[in-house]
Amino acid sequence: MKITAQLLFLWIGIAAICAAQTQNKLSLTEALKMGLQKSEDIKIAQQNLKMAQLDNNKGNAGYFPNVSLLLQQQNQYSHPNLSTYFVNQTYTQNVLTPALQAQWTVFNGGKNKAMLQQLYLNQQMAQNDLSIQEQEIIRSIVKKYYTALAEQEKVNILKKIYNLSSRQYDLYQQRQQRGQTSRYETLLTEQNYRSDELSLRLQTLNYQKAMADLCTEIGSIANADTYTLSDNLLSNAPKQYRFESPKSQNPLQKKWQLNTKLSGQNTLLAKSKLYPSISFNAGSTFLFNNTRFKEAASINGSNFDMYLNASINMPLYNGGQIKRGIEKAQIQENIAKLMEQQAGRQLSAELKNKIEQYNQLLSLLTLNEQNNNTLKSAMQLAEQRLQAGLSDLTEVRNLQINQLQSQLKYIDLLLEVKILEADIEYLNN
């Protein structure tokens, strides 16, 4: 059984070496670049911004006249046989009527101005949504990258424990064969070895799942084992954060500010209906007529008309629809202001809580690191006592488990610090 397990891990080791030669190192910067380039959500937000940019012009706001060209052609065949007709013979008539028309509203209570400002705000909203989407992708990738990195660090720690248990098991098997130890002690080392092997395999599965999640997030179609993470969870020292209220240009805050401004423009649009609408309508019409008789000469004719009309449309009474529409728009604007205040307060509270949690975790990291150093020294002494016959395997194993749990806890704390960093940077933008 022992030989079979050794052969199995030998093959796994050889496969890992071969795979490492074909693996691509993936840094956090490279992962962010891939994720931002391949994100469909960002591409959708970019397209929405392009549409908002196309809409944001005076033409869509009604500042310019509408000019159109109408070309109409009529064909008629007649065969009258009535005493009242001055022509009682077959004839055909062809009429071509080109017309040029223009309509321009020169005043409508500020509706054009409000519409233009609304289009501008829509463009700003689309730009802001793109910024938020990019920040969300960055935060998600950072979290998944450090999660996979933490799982990788745990695999490395468990590998060391497993290798130690494996060597210890080999040693006690040899001692038992020479009659230097009991069967009971050999079984204890075998149980430790089997337990560490199971923990290592389970942790390897966790690491593979975390890598698969990361590859999905960055839009990679390659297998998770194609990459190996090149960053180090311990490479960057923890940052120092101090709470400050989010700035007005923060996209998360700006989103609600723009929403309030849009609601204000809707109120102005509703009020514009109180004022008269003044418009001009101008145009010209050409008429070309050709009538051909069966028994007479053809008749050709033309006509040219021009017109310029002005109109004023003044709302006098419509059952209070305009008034109710204005009140409804004002209520919606008040709701938007309340939502902006609520969002700002929640954003500040969330940021403050994240920073407080972050600072508390930093103190726990220091405490855990001190505990690791203490357990490391105790482990060295326990191994010396075991070799001198002053201790037993149970004592050493208990210290080994405590040291392992402390190291894994340290990795978990580091991961929580990195995740909180990503959240704080996202909230601070």
N, C-alpha and C positions, 0 to 999 in steps of 0.2 A: 504493500500500500504506500509506504514511504517513497520507494523508488518510483512508483507510478506518478505520484504527486510531483516529485522532483523533475521527472521527464516532462510532465505537463507544463510546469512553470519554465522549464528550459526552452520548450517550444514557444511559449508565450513571450519569453524574453527575446528569442531570435526574431519572432514576428514583429515585436515592438521596435527592435533595432532597424529592421528593414522598413517598417512603416515610417520611422523617424527620418530616414533618409529621403523619403518622398513627401514628407509633411512640409507645409508652408508655415513659416512663423507669422503669427497674426498679432500685431500690436493693437492697442486700444485706438490709436489714431487711424490706423488702416481700417479697423472695423467701423469706425464712425464715418470714414470717407465712403466705404462700400454701402453702408446703410442709407446715407443721405442721397447717394446717387441712384439707388435702386428702389427707394421707397415709393410705392404707388400713391400713398397718401400725400406725399410732398408734390408729386407730379400733378395730382388732382388739384391741390391748392394753387399750384402755379398756373394751371389752365383757368381756374376761377379768377385769378388775378388778371390774366390776359383779357378775359371777357369784361371784367370791371373797367379795365383801362380803355377798352373799345367803347364802352357805354358812356364814359366820362367825357362828354363834349357838349358844346352849346347846341348842336343840331338835335340831339336827343332831348334837350331841355326845352325845345320850342322857341329858340331865339331867332331862327331864320324862317323866311317864308317857304311855303310848299309850292313848288313850281312843277307843272305837269304839262305834257304834250298829248293831245287827244287827236287821233286820226280815225275818221269814220268814213266808210264807203258804202253807198246804198245803190242797189240795182233793182229796177222795176220794169216789168213787162205788162202792158195794158192793151186790151181790145174792147173799148167801150162801144156800146150801141144804144145810146140814150139820146132822146131829143133835146134834153137840157144841156148836153155837152157840146161845146163849140167845136170839138174835134171828135169826129166819129170814124176813126181809123186806127189801125194797130200802130203802136209806137213803143219804144224802149227809152228808159231814162236812167242815166248814170250820174250820181252825185258824189263828189269827193269833198269832205269837210274837215280840214285840219284846224285845230284850235289850240291856243296857248293860254293856260290858266295859271294864276298865282293867287295864293291866299296867305295873309300875314296878320297875325294877332299882335298888336303893338302894346296892348295893356291887358293884364288879367289879374290885377291885384297882387303882383309879386310871385305868381305861381312859377314863372320861368326861373326866377332867381332861386327859389326854394328847391325846385327840381334839380337845378345845376349843382347846388350845394349837397343835395342828397346823393347825386351820382358821384361826387367827389368823396363823400364819406363812405360810400359803398366800396370805392377803390381802396381807401385807407383801411377799411375793415378786411378786405381780401388780403391786403399786404400784411396786416397784423395777424390774420389767421395763418398765413404762410409761416410767419415767424414762430407762432405758437406750435405749429405742426413740426417745424424743424427742432425746436427745443424739446418737444415730447419724444421725438425719435432719438435725439441725443441722450436724453435721460434714460430711456428704455434700454438703449444699447450699452450705456455705461453700467447700468444695474446688471444686465445679463452677462456682460463681460466679466465683471468682478465676481459674480456668482459662480461662473465657470472656473475662474481663477482660484476662488476659495475651495471649490470641490477638488481642483487639481492639487492644491497644497495639502488637503486632507489625504488624498491618495498617497502623496509622497511621505507623509508622516506615518500612515498605516503600513506602507512598504517597509519602512525602517523597523517598525515593531514586528512585522511578519518575519523579516530576515533574522532579527534577533531571536524570535521564538523558534524559527527553523534551525538555527545553529545550536540553540540550547537543547532542542529535542534530539538532534544528532549526537550531541555530547553525552546526554544521559543514556541514550541507547548503547553507546560504546562503553560507558561506565557499567551499565547493567550486565553487558556481556563479560566484563572483567570482574564482576562481582563487587564493584565499588559502590553501588547504590541499589536501592530496592525497586521492585516492580511498581510500587505505589508512586514513587517520585517520577519514574519514567512516564507513567500514565498522566500525571499532572502536567508534565511538560508537553505531552501529546495533546491533551485537552486545550492547553493554551495555544498551541500551534494551530489546531483546527479552528478555534474561535477567531484567532487573528486572520486566518485565511478567509473565513467567511466575511469578516468585517471589511477586509480589503476588496473582496469581490463586490460586495454591496456598494461600497463607496465608489468603485470604478463605474458601476452602473449609474450612480448619481452624477458622476462627472460626465459620462457620455450623454445623459439626458440634458444637462446644463449646456453642453456644447451644441447639441442639436437645437435647443432653444435659441442660442446665440446665432447660429447659422441661419435659422429661419428669420430672425429679426434683421439681419444684415442683407437678406435676400440672396444668400448663397445657395446654389443648387448642389454644391459638392457635399459629400458625406462629412459628418462631424469629425471623423478621425483624419480628415485631410489637413486639418490645421492643428498647430500647437501654439499655445498662448505664450507670447514672449515677454509680457510685462510681469512685474513682480508686485504682489499684494503689499509688500513691505517697502517698496521702493520710494514711494512718496510719503513724506511726513504729514501727519494730520494737520489740517488748516486750523486757523484761529478765526472764529466767527463772533461778531458782536451784532446784536439785533439793531436794525434800523428799519423804519417804515418803508415799504416798497415805493419806488419812485413812480411818478405819474407815467413815465414812458415804458414802464414794465408792460409787455404785451398782455399779460393776464389782467392787469388793471385797465389798460388802454381799451381792451375789448368792451368793457362796460361803459367807459366814457364815450366811445363812439356810438354805442347803442343809445345812450341818453341823447346825444346830439341828433341822431337820426329821428328819434321820437320828437324832438323839438322841431325838426323840419316838417314832419307830418302834421304838427299843429299849425305851422304856417300855411301849409297846403290847404288845410281845412278852412282857415280864416280867409284865404284868397277867394273863396266862393262868395264872400259877402260883397265883393266889389264887382263893378260892371266889367264886361269883356268887350274891348274895342278891337275890331278887325277890319281889314280892307281886302276886297276881292276884285282883282283886275284880270283882264284877258282880252284876247282878240280871236275872231273867227273868220276863216276864209271859206267861201263856198264856190265850188266849180260844178256847173250843171251842163250836161250834154243830153239833149233829147233828139232822138232820131225817129222820123215818121216813115211809114211804108210808102206813102204816096206824096210826100212833101219834103221840102228841104229841112235839114237838121237845124236845131236852135241851140246855140251855145250861150252861156251866161255865167256871171260870177258876182259875188257879193262879199264885201269886207266890213266887219263890225268890230268896234272896240268899246270896252266898258270899264268903268272904275266905280265900284260900289263901296260904301262904308256901312258898318253895322255896329250897333251897341246892344249888348245883351245884359240887362240888369235884372237880377233876381229880386222879386218883390215878396213872394209868398210861396212856400212849398210845404206847409204843414209843420214847420219847425225842424226840418231835416238838417239844414245847415247848422243851426244852433246846437242840436244834439250831436252832430258830427264833431263840432269844435269841442264840446264838453268831453266827448269820448276820447278825442286826441289828447286833450289836456290831462285826463286821468291816466292814459297810457304813458304820457311823459312823466307824470309823478311816480308811476310805478317803476319806470326805467331809472329815475333818480334814486329811489329806495333800493332797487336791486344793485345799483352802482355802490351805494354806501355799504350795503350788506356784503357785497363781494370784496370790497376793500377791507372791511373789518375782518372777514374770514381769512383773507389772504395774510393780513398782518398777524392774526392769531396763529395760523398754521405755521408761518415762518418762525414766529417766536417759539412755539412748542418744539419745532424741529431743531432749532439752535440749542435750546435747553437740553433736549435729549442727546444731542451731539456732544455737548460739553460733559454731560454725565457719563457718556460712554468713554470719553477720553480718560476720565479718572478710573473707570473700571479696567480699561486697558492697562494702565500703569499698575494697578493692583494685581491683575492677572499675570503680568510680566514678572512681578516680584515673586508670585507664587510659583511660576515656572522655574525661576532660578533656585528657589528653595527645594523644590522637588528634584531638580537636576542634581543638586548636591547630595540630597538624601538618597537618591538612586545610586550614586557612585559609592557612598558609604555602605549601602545595603549589599551591593555586589561584592565589595571587599569582605564584608562580614560573612557572606555566603561562601566565598572561597576559603575563608578561615574556619568554617564550620561553626560560626557563632549565630547564624541565622538559617532560615529554611526558605523553600521555594514560595510558600504562601505569602510570606512577608515581602519578598522581592516582587512577586506578581501583583500584590495590592498596590505597591508603590508605582509599579509600571502602569497599572490601570489609571491611577490618579494622575500620573504625569501625562498619559495619553489624553485623558478627559480635559486636563488643563490646557494642553496644546490645541486640541480641537475647539475648545471654548474660546481660546485666543483668536483663532481663525474666524469663528462666528462673530466675535466682537469687531474684528477688523472689517468684516463684510458689512456689518450694520453701520459702521462708520462711513464706509464708502457709499453705501446706499443713501445715508442721510446727507452726505456731501452732494450727491446727485440731486436730491430733492431740494436742498437749500440753494444750489446754483440755479435750479429750474425756477424756484420761487423768486429768487433775486434777479434772474435773467442776467 
